[in-house]
Amino acid sequence: MKNAGMFVLCLALFCSFTSAVTPNTKLEKEGAEGPNGVITIKKIKDTGDLVINNVHNYSCYMTSARCLDMDPGFGTDGAVVLFLRAVDGQLYYVCNADSSPNFSVQGPLTGSIRYPSTMCDRTNQRPVAFFNGGWGSVDEGAYVMWSEDGYNGGVWHTPVPIDTLGYGSSEGALYCVSGTMGSNGVYHCVANYWGDYTPDAAYSYRSTDYGYNWTRAPVIFDCFVDSIVAGYTVQVQIATSLDGNTVMVGSCGLTPDTLGKVLFWYRMSTDAGVTWSPLTWAPDQNCISWENESYDLGIAVDEDGYPHFATYLAMDTLASGLDYGPLSGIYDYHLTASGWVLTQISGAIDSVGGVSAYPGFCNFAKGPGNELILTFGAKSEGDISTDLNDIYITMSDDNGASYGVPLKITDGTQACWYPHLPHVVSTPDWGIPVKAYRDVPFPVYYQVENGGYIHWLDGYYDGVTGKPNSFPVYEFALNKNYPNPVKGHTSISFTLPRDCSYSLKVYNIAGQLVKSIDGHGQKGPNNIKCNIGGFANGVYLYKLTANGRTATGKMAVLK
């Protein structure tokens, strides 16, 4: 990780960009070859796993470069999109967006890249790739590109340079470029300048015109200071709330002591990346970790806008510094209104022969009700090998206060690592028609040797048992009052997509306000009993306002 030079030689042959795109190729049979014979995809009918062969080891190495995303509002079953670095070092596009069991492959789309990040633009319904162009070459820099004609198209826009810091220099590059967006349509990107480690830097970028133009937001991190070891901005990540208005960037630094004490840092924006809070370090909770475990972390913004870090922490490392105590494991270290909280998600996991593995490679996604969905591997980076290694998933529906028992989604027969989830599993408030997403499986991508798997999950996971739980997804709706006409009392029922405050106002035919009821409703069905005993006969209008939405109804009073 610390020696960029080893990668320069491997990638030197693939340093030029090309706008050529191989025509969209449908893989109609198991074992069919993709373009140039580079990527092979086959459907495993009995498990629901999709196998993608010849995927380079660095195509999805870290959670900071999310290679998978999903647009659940597209078509019948949504669009599943991956951008991968194949064994030839170039960028390929893999997609299922036609409700069939077949995936299409396009590429190579560019020349030499590393760590591509995938984003579904749910506003324009098109795939977007972020990537580092080149390595120690004239094409260095952060780039973005997208399909001009949607998920099923094959016309690709020429890569747009986001920034060319380090352009043409073998001493450093914009590296690990990762992008995301919320329902407000603003694109966000984060990239780090990885030079000779003195100093490193990380920058955030935003685009309000869907990737054509970018502005550099305030520097996220210029160099590590005091006693913090330089060189650990390489895992800088970015996350948004569902609406995209709250944005978080964050990563971790390590002190240079023997045990490598972890320190998490972050910045927050509450205006969609226009302004940022000062650089903030999470309080030191004596969280001990090795570098290879801590920086492969997942970050998220919860329903209340607070930051979350999920990673492996050796909380009670013995004095020797060589063993991990019983409190070690995957933790969600997050901020609440009462301060910072450590929530243990999983301890060490026994592999074959009862040997404990140290889990890692955490990755967050958001559920339809702002649930925090988390995947992780049974082993961390420094622990993985050809030994058996499984992928787990769990969920919190209380902003990280508790998590369900992690559910193993792999079969224990392979060495699986680097799990990836979409940014959001579903988007009930995205401004698109809402479906029953609980009935639509969502994907988890993970790597096996030099190939990749996609595993579909058929439900969410509750915060108590960890077992599948079909969460209903509610739309904002106001129902007709009953009874109507009204003589004394009437009931007005409505549905809320989340717990929130509401206001119900009743007006007479002249537009005068005659009654107002304010309250706090629960996610799902709600009911208000309204006394109209003092109303005169006639027609009245009632208006419900909640969660930024408004609906109206009409009642008749006849005594």
C-alpha positions, 0 to 999 in steps of 0.5 A: 500500500505504501509503495506506489512504485510497484504499481507503476511498472504493472500499469505503465502499458495501460496509461492512455485514455481511449473513448472507444467502446465495445458494443453492448454484449449480452451474455446469453449463456453460462461461461460466455466471454465478454469483450476482448475475452477479458471478463466472463460472466455466468449465472449460478442458478441454484444460488442466485450468485452472479460470478464475474471472472478475470476481475483484477485484485484492485478493482474493488479492493477498498470500501472507499472505492465503491464498485457497485451501485443500484437504481431500484427505481429503474424499470421493473426490478431496478438497475444493478451497475458495476464498474470494474478494473479487469486484468488488463488494468482498464475500466469495464462496465457491467449492468443488469437493467432489463429485468432479465437474468442476463448482464451486459458488459461494455469496455474497455472504456478507458486506459489504465485506472485504479480503484474505480467507484460506481454511482447511479445517477437516479435523477437522470437514470444513468451509470457514472464512473469515478476513477484515477486516470493512469498511475505515474503517467501523463493521464494522472488525475481524477476523472468522471464519465457516464453513459449518455443514453442510460443504463442500457445504452452504449454511448459514453461521454469522454472522461471529464477531468475533475482535477489533475493534481499531480498531473504528469508527475511520478511522485504523486497522484489523485488516487482512490476517487470516490463519488456519491449523490443524494436525491437533490441531484448534486454530485459529490466526489472525494480524492486524495493526493498520494505523494511521498507521504510528506505531505498527503492531502485529500480534497472534496469536489461537487458538481451541480450540472451532473458531472460536466463541471466541478468546484473544489470544496475546502481541503479536507486534509492537507497533512497529518500533524502532531504525532499522527503518521502521514500517509493515511489519507489513502482511504478517505471516503465520502457519504451523504444522507438520502436527500444529499444535503448532509455530506460527510468525509472521513478516514482515520490516522494512526499514531506512530506508537507500537500498537498503532492507536486509531484516530478517526477524523471527519468533516461535515457539510449540511448545505450539500457540500458548499461549506464544511465544518472544521476538521474534527477528530473523534475522541480517543476511546483507546481504540487499538488497531493495526493499520491494515484493519482500521483504514478499510472502514465504512462511513455513513450519515444517519437519519439525524445527520450524525457521522458513523465509522465502522471498522475492526477495533482491538479494544482490549489488546493484551500488553504484549500487543500481539493478541486480541482480547474478547472485546475486540471486533467490528464496531460502529463508532458514532456520534449521538446527541449525548456524545460518542458511542461504541456499538460492538457489531461482531467479535472475532469469528471462528474459521475452520479449526476454531482459529479466530479471524479478525473481521474487516472491510466494512461497508455501509448502505442506507435502507428505505427508512434510513436503516444502516445496513452493514456488510463485512468480511470475516477477515481483515486485510492483514489476515486474508489469504486463500483460507476460508473467509465469509461475508456477513451482513447486519442492520441497525434501525435505531441509528447504530444503538444496536445491530442484529446478529450478523447473517452469513451470506456466503457458503464457507467454501471459498476465500471471500473479501471486499464486500460492497453494497449500493449507496442506498438499497432503495430510495422512497423519497427520491422523487420517483414512483415508489414500489414495494422495495421489500420485494425486490432483492438487493445485491452484495458484491464481493471478491473471490480470488481474481473474480467477483460475485454478486449475491442477491438478498431478498430482504432487510435485516432487523436490529434485534435478531439479524434475520430477514425482515420485510420492512414495509415502505410507506408513501406519504398519503392522506385518506378520506375522513370517516364518517363523511358527512360528519355530525359530531366527530370524524377520523382522518387517517394518513400515512407517513414515510417516517416518524415526523411532526405533522400539522392538520389545518381545517378551513371553511369554504371562505378560506378561514382557518377554523381548526389546527391540530399539531402532533408527532406521527409514526412511520406508517398509518396514523389517525386523528379524531377530529371534533367538529361539534362547533362547526356550522353546516357546510363544506370544509377543506382540511390540509395535512403537512408532514415531512415536507409534503402537503395533501388536502381533503374535503368533508361535509358537515351536516347535523 
